[in-house]
Amino acid sequence: MRNNALVHELEAMIEALGYELVEAEFGGVPARPVVRLKIDRPDSAPGQGVTLEDCVKVSRALEAELDQRPGTSPSYVLEVSSPGVERPLVRRRDWERFAGQEVAVRGTSLLAGRAMRLEGTLLGLRGTEGEERAALRLPEGEEVEVPLADISRAHLVFHWGSQGRR
């Protein structure tokens, strides 16, 4: 169950249901493989994504397909969830969709000559396909551009504030 073809199949099924696949992760052992999927609504604002009912709907639809798929272990585990309030930025469309939001980016080396992790307001993407750069406004007000190729992980930043504190 660990191949790109399966991811593309799952993505197509999820999109047909009106959602988008954010991330797919495969784990477990061959006798009991685990498929973890994070889904979102393609038009939702940050923090207003999928509900538990949405996850159940997608899970049931995918299970019906996976159960019939040749080569699928009968003891697989499917987990469908929201990407959470600190949603990862994975595809080009994520970088465009969440312009204006606060993000954190991590690299395997220094980003913009500063640090391996930067936080700031996402201004959008710049550059041509294959050479895209994420434009960020840092907290001090300076704008920097970081090549997407240099970013190993990126996500929205959610400030919890005083919710839930006593």
Sequence and secondary structure as in RCSB ss.txt:
>XXXX:A:sequence
MRNNALVHELEAMIEALGYELVEAEFGGVPARPVVRLKIDRPDSAPGQGVTLEDCVKVSRALEAELDQRPGTSPS
YVLEVSSPGVERPLVRRRDWERFAGQEVAVRGTSLLAGRAMRLEGTLLGLRGTEGEERAALRLPEGEEVEVPLAD
ISRAHLVFHWGSQGRR
>XXXX:A:secstr
  SHHHHHHHHHHHHHTT EEEEEEEEEETTEEEEEEEEE TT  TT    HHHHHHHHHHHHHHHHHSTT  TT
 EEEEE   TT B  SHHHHHHTTTSEEEEEEEEEETTTEEEEEEEEEEEES TTS EEEEE TTS EEEEEGGG
EEEEEE    TTTT  
